Amino acid sequence: MLADDDGALTIEVTPETTFEAVIGIETHVQLNSKTKAFCRCAYAYGAEPNTRICPVCMGFPGTLPVLNSAVVKKGIAIGTALNAKIRRTSKFDRKQYFYPDLPKGYQISQFDEPLCYDGVIDVVLPVEDGGGVKRVGITRAHLEEDAGKLTHAVGEDGKKYSYADFNRAGVALLEIVTEPDLRTGREVAAYGAELRRIVRFLEACDGDMSRGSMRNDVNVSIRPVGRETFGTKVEVKNMNSFNAMARAIDYEIARQEELIRAGKVHEIVQETRTWDEGAQKTVAMRKKEGLADYRYFPEPDIPRLKLSDAFIEEVVRTMPELPSAVRARYA
């Protein structure tokens, strides 16, 4: 039997029951502006730890963030490439959570009024999936700042230590969220590769996943074929290549199906899992936070972002030819 979200057993699962995955992706694209999103600090990968910081990106009392206009332009360019609508008036919010790599105790992000929304991207599928084109809906693309980086190591004394490097804190991100339109690991990998081509053509991001310039969090659930309602969503992190992403998703789909067939549907919970490359499996990290846990409220130190038609048109006018157009022209 398969339990609905409220725990009521309503669907009988037989050996003949087939399942399908429902997958959506949240991609954090690190925008390659010369300075961070809200301060003058320059970011450089591999710089000496804690040398690219200032009172603003560290959230010291009395400091005021100032929005970097280059970040907005790159966000508009990516949104346009994703065929998304550009919001003329948007705002920033405070997303509250407490973690050692977040110096403010909150993240400046966009919640209910994202910069871009209602987009779509056409993805050429691999031959293994029958080829053709898959249309993936883009729910939103919003601006936000990155957190710092934690490194966990064992010291010379044999004790475990965590080291915090805040150089990355405050670096500009564009988070791109898809609709749950994908069904296999290979489809997800194809989408990720096309998105990376787009941001590279726009020179908005180098797309280097090994350095964290482009990070993908995948939401995976399964349901019996023909059922409309979704299963319990599990988020998978820490995939630093598209190949690893496909393998992580395929493993998670198989894990969830095995639990359901064994009558252990209650063990599929809304949580964040990480991909263990060595063990080739996903491992539980923590329970997934809900919207109420983040306690969003409007960022009081940043005025509403208002964009003129002329500003947007200038960004669009200077955009280069996109990958899909290049393919069509060569073909």
C-alpha positions as CSV (number, residue, x, y, z in Angstrom):
1,M,0.0,0.0,0.0
2,L,1.1,3.6,-0.7
3,A,0.4,6.3,1.9
4,D,-0.7,9.7,0.9
5,D,0.9,12.7,2.6
6,D,-1.6,12.6,5.4
7,G,-0.7,9.1,6.2
8,A,-3.9,7.5,4.9
9,L,-3.3,4.3,3.0
10,T,-5.3,4.8,-0.2
11,I,-3.4,3.2,-3.1
12,E,-2.6,-0.5,-3.5
13,V,0.8,-1.2,-4.9
14,T,1.2,-4.5,-6.7
15,P,4.2,-6.1,-8.4
16,E,2.7,-4.7,-11.7
17,T,2.6,-1.1,-10.4
18,T,5.0,1.2,-12.3
19,F,6.3,4.5,-11.0
20,E,7.4,7.7,-12.5
21,A,9.7,10.3,-11.1
22,V,8.7,14.0,-10.7
23,I,11.8,16.2,-10.7
24,G,12.5,19.9,-10.4
25,I,15.8,21.7,-10.1
26,E,17.0,24.8,-8.2
27,T,20.2,26.1,-9.8
28,H,22.4,28.7,-8.1
29,V,24.3,30.6,-10.8
30,Q,27.2,32.7,-9.4
31,L,27.2,36.0,-11.4
32,N,30.6,37.0,-12.4
33,S,30.4,40.7,-11.5
34,K,33.6,42.5,-10.4
35,T,32.3,43.1,-6.9
36,K,29.8,41.4,-4.7
37,A,26.0,41.9,-4.7
38,F,25.8,44.6,-2.0
39,C,29.3,45.8,-1.3
40,R,32.6,46.8,-3.0
41,C,34.5,43.6,-2.2
42,A,35.9,41.8,-5.1
43,Y,35.6,38.0,-5.2
44,A,38.3,35.7,-6.5
45,Y,38.2,31.9,-6.2
46,G,41.1,30.5,-4.2
47,A,42.0,33.8,-2.6
48,E,43.5,33.7,0.9
49,P,40.6,33.0,3.3
50,N,38.8,35.9,4.8
51,T,40.8,38.5,2.8
52,R,37.8,39.6,0.5
53,I,35.4,40.8,3.2
54,C,34.2,44.1,4.7
55,P,31.7,45.3,7.4
56,V,28.9,45.2,4.8
57,C,29.1,41.6,3.6
58,M,29.9,40.5,7.2
59,G,26.7,42.2,8.5
60,F,28.3,44.5,11.0
61,P,25.9,46.8,12.9
62,G,25.3,50.1,11.2
63,T,26.3,49.1,7.7
64,L,24.0,49.5,4.7
65,P,24.0,47.3,1.6
66,V,23.9,48.9,-1.9
67,L,22.7,46.9,-4.9
68,N,25.3,46.3,-7.7
69,S,23.6,47.4,-11.0
70,A,25.8,44.9,-13.0
71,V,24.1,42.1,-11.0
72,V,20.7,43.3,-12.1
73,K,21.8,43.5,-15.8
74,K,23.1,39.9,-15.8
75,G,19.9,38.7,-14.1
76,I,17.8,40.4,-16.8
77,A,20.0,38.8,-19.6
78,I,19.6,35.3,-18.2
79,G,15.9,35.8,-17.6
80,T,15.4,37.0,-21.2
81,A,17.4,33.9,-22.5
82,L,15.0,31.7,-20.5
83,N,12.0,33.4,-22.1
84,A,10.9,34.7,-18.7
85,K,8.9,37.8,-17.9
86,I,11.0,40.6,-16.3
87,R,9.3,42.2,-13.3
88,R,9.4,46.0,-13.6
89,T,9.1,46.4,-9.8
90,S,10.6,43.9,-7.4
91,K,11.9,43.8,-3.9
92,F,14.5,42.1,-1.7
93,D,13.7,40.1,1.5
94,R,15.5,38.7,4.5
95,K,15.6,34.9,4.6
96,Q,16.3,33.9,8.2
97,Y,18.4,30.9,9.0
98,F,21.3,30.2,11.3
99,Y,24.3,28.5,10.1
100,P,28.0,29.1,10.7
101,D,28.8,30.2,7.1
102,L,26.1,32.9,7.2
103,P,27.6,35.9,9.0
104,K,24.4,38.1,9.1
105,G,22.2,35.3,10.4
106,Y,20.0,35.9,7.4
107,Q,20.4,36.0,3.6
108,I,19.3,38.8,1.4
109,S,17.1,37.2,-1.3
110,Q,13.9,37.7,-3.2
111,F,10.8,35.9,-2.1
112,D,7.3,36.8,-3.4
113,E,8.5,39.3,-6.1
114,P,11.4,37.7,-8.0
115,L,13.1,39.5,-10.8
116,C,12.1,37.0,-13.5
117,Y,9.2,34.5,-13.7
118,D,7.1,32.3,-16.0
119,G,9.9,31.3,-18.4
120,V,10.5,28.2,-20.5
121,I,13.6,26.5,-22.0
122,D,13.7,23.9,-24.7
123,V,16.2,21.1,-24.0
124,V,17.6,18.7,-26.6
125,L,17.3,15.2,-25.1
126,P,20.0,12.5,-25.4
127,V,19.4,9.7,-27.8
128,E,19.1,7.3,-24.9
129,D,15.9,9.1,-24.0
130,G,14.5,9.0,-27.5
131,G,16.0,12.3,-28.6
132,G,13.7,15.2,-29.4
133,V,13.1,18.3,-27.4
134,K,11.9,18.6,-23.9
135,R,10.2,21.9,-22.8
136,V,10.9,22.8,-19.2
137,G,9.0,25.5,-17.4
138,I,10.9,28.1,-15.4
139,T,9.0,29.1,-12.3
140,R,11.2,32.0,-11.3
141,A,14.7,33.4,-11.3
142,H,15.6,35.6,-8.3
143,L,18.6,37.5,-7.1
144,E,20.3,36.8,-3.8
145,E,23.6,36.7,-2.0
146,D,25.8,33.6,-1.4
147,A,26.9,32.3,2.0
148,G,30.5,31.6,3.0
149,K,32.2,28.3,2.9
150,L,32.9,25.8,5.7
151,T,35.8,23.3,5.6
152,H,35.8,20.4,7.9
153,A,39.2,18.9,8.8
154,V,41.2,17.0,11.4
155,G,43.9,19.1,13.1
156,E,47.4,18.0,14.0
157,D,46.1,17.3,17.5
158,G,43.7,14.7,16.1
159,K,40.6,16.8,16.9
160,K,38.0,17.8,14.4
161,Y,37.7,21.4,13.4
162,S,35.5,23.5,11.1
163,Y,37.0,26.5,9.4
164,A,34.9,29.3,8.1
165,D,36.0,31.3,5.0
166,F,33.7,34.3,4.3
167,N,35.2,35.4,1.1
168,R,32.2,34.1,-0.8
169,A,29.7,35.6,1.5
170,G,27.7,38.3,-0.3
171,V,28.7,37.2,-3.8
172,A,25.8,37.6,-6.3
173,L,23.7,34.6,-7.2
174,L,20.7,34.1,-9.5
175,E,18.6,31.2,-8.3
176,I,16.7,29.5,-11.2
177,V,13.8,27.3,-10.2
178,T,12.1,24.9,-12.7
179,E,8.6,23.5,-12.8
180,P,8.5,19.7,-11.9
181,D,8.7,18.8,-15.5
182,L,11.6,16.4,-15.6
183,R,11.4,12.6,-15.3
184,T,14.9,11.0,-15.5
185,G,18.4,11.7,-14.5
186,R,19.5,12.1,-18.1
187,E,16.8,14.7,-18.7
188,V,18.0,16.7,-15.7
189,A,21.6,16.4,-16.9
190,A,20.6,17.7,-20.4
191,Y,18.7,20.6,-18.8
192,G,21.7,21.5,-16.7
193,A,24.1,21.4,-19.6
194,E,21.9,23.7,-21.7
195,L,21.5,26.1,-18.8
196,R,25.3,26.2,-18.4
197,R,25.7,26.9,-22.2
198,I,23.3,29.8,-21.9
199,V,25.1,31.5,-18.9
200,R,28.5,31.0,-20.6
201,F,27.3,32.5,-23.9
202,L,26.0,35.5,-21.9
203,E,29.3,35.7,-20.0
204,A,27.3,35.9,-16.9
205,C,28.9,32.9,-15.2
206,D,31.8,30.5,-16.0
207,G,29.6,27.6,-15.1
208,D,32.4,25.7,-13.3
209,M,30.6,23.2,-11.1
210,S,33.8,22.0,-9.5
211,R,34.4,25.5,-8.1
212,G,30.8,26.0,-7.1
213,S,30.1,28.7,-9.7
214,M,27.0,26.7,-10.7
215,R,25.3,24.5,-8.0
216,N,22.3,22.3,-8.5
217,D,19.8,21.2,-5.9
218,V,17.4,18.5,-7.3
219,N,13.9,17.8,-5.8
220,V,12.9,14.2,-6.4
221,S,9.6,12.4,-5.7
222,I,7.9,9.4,-7.3
223,R,4.3,8.4,-7.9
224,P,2.4,5.6,-9.6
225,V,2.0,6.2,-13.3
226,G,-1.3,7.9,-13.9
227,R,-1.6,9.5,-10.5
228,E,-1.8,13.3,-10.5
229,T,-0.8,14.1,-6.9
230,F,2.9,14.2,-6.0
231,G,4.8,12.0,-3.6
232,T,7.0,13.3,-0.8
233,K,9.8,15.5,-2.1
234,V,13.4,14.8,-1.2
235,E,16.1,17.4,-2.0
236,V,19.5,16.1,-3.2
237,K,22.7,18.3,-3.0
238,N,26.4,18.1,-3.6
239,M,26.5,17.0,-7.3
240,N,29.5,18.6,-9.0
241,S,29.0,17.2,-12.5
242,F,26.1,16.4,-14.7
243,N,27.1,12.8,-14.8
244,A,27.0,12.7,-11.0
245,M,23.6,14.5,-11.0
246,A,22.1,11.8,-13.3
247,R,23.5,9.0,-11.1
248,A,22.3,10.6,-7.9
249,I,18.8,11.0,-9.3
250,D,18.6,7.5,-10.6
251,Y,19.8,6.2,-7.2
252,E,17.2,8.3,-5.3
253,I,14.4,7.2,-7.6
254,A,15.3,3.5,-7.0
255,R,15.7,4.1,-3.2
256,Q,12.2,5.6,-2.9
257,E,10.6,2.9,-5.1
258,E,12.2,0.2,-3.0
259,L,10.9,1.7,0.2
260,I,7.4,1.9,-1.1
261,R,7.4,-1.6,-2.4
262,A,8.6,-2.8,1.0
263,G,5.8,-1.0,2.7
264,K,8.1,1.6,4.3
265,V,6.6,4.6,2.6
266,H,6.8,6.4,6.0
267,E,10.6,6.4,5.7
268,I,10.4,8.8,2.7
269,V,10.4,12.1,4.5
270,Q,10.9,15.7,3.3
271,E,14.6,16.0,3.9
272,T,17.8,17.2,2.4
273,R,20.2,14.4,1.2
274,T,23.7,14.7,-0.1
275,W,25.3,12.6,-2.9
276,D,28.2,10.5,-1.7
277,E,30.4,10.0,-4.7
278,G,32.6,7.3,-3.1
279,A,29.6,5.2,-2.0
280,Q,27.5,6.1,-5.0
281,K,24.4,6.8,-2.9
282,T,22.5,9.6,-1.3
283,V,22.9,10.1,2.4
284,A,20.5,12.0,4.8
285,M,21.8,15.4,5.9
286,R,18.9,17.2,7.7
287,K,15.2,17.6,7.7
288,K,14.1,20.1,5.0
289,E,13.0,23.5,6.2
290,G,9.6,24.9,5.2
291,L,8.8,28.5,4.3
292,A,7.6,29.3,7.8
293,D,11.0,28.4,9.2
294,Y,12.7,31.1,7.1
295,R,10.5,33.9,8.4
296,Y,10.8,36.0,5.3
297,F,10.1,39.7,5.6
298,P,11.0,42.7,3.3
299,E,14.6,43.9,3.5
300,P,14.4,47.3,5.2
301,D,17.8,48.6,4.1
302,I,17.2,48.2,0.3
303,P,14.5,50.2,-1.6
304,R,12.3,48.5,-4.1
305,L,14.0,47.8,-7.4
306,K,12.2,49.7,-10.2
307,L,13.3,49.0,-13.8
308,S,12.5,51.2,-16.8
309,D,11.7,49.8,-20.2
310,A,14.7,51.6,-21.6
311,F,17.0,49.9,-19.1
312,I,15.7,46.5,-19.9
313,E,15.8,47.1,-23.7
314,E,19.4,48.2,-23.5
315,V,20.4,44.9,-21.7
316,V,18.5,42.8,-24.3
317,R,20.0,44.8,-27.2
318,T,23.5,44.0,-26.1
319,M,22.9,40.3,-25.6
320,P,25.0,37.9,-27.8
321,E,23.5,35.1,-29.9
322,L,22.2,32.3,-27.7
323,P,23.1,28.5,-28.1
324,S,19.8,27.6,-29.6
325,A,20.1,30.2,-32.2
326,V,23.6,29.2,-33.1
327,R,22.5,25.5,-33.4
328,A,19.6,26.5,-35.7
329,R,21.9,28.7,-37.9
330,Y,24.5,26.0,-38.3
331,A,21.9,23.3,-39.0
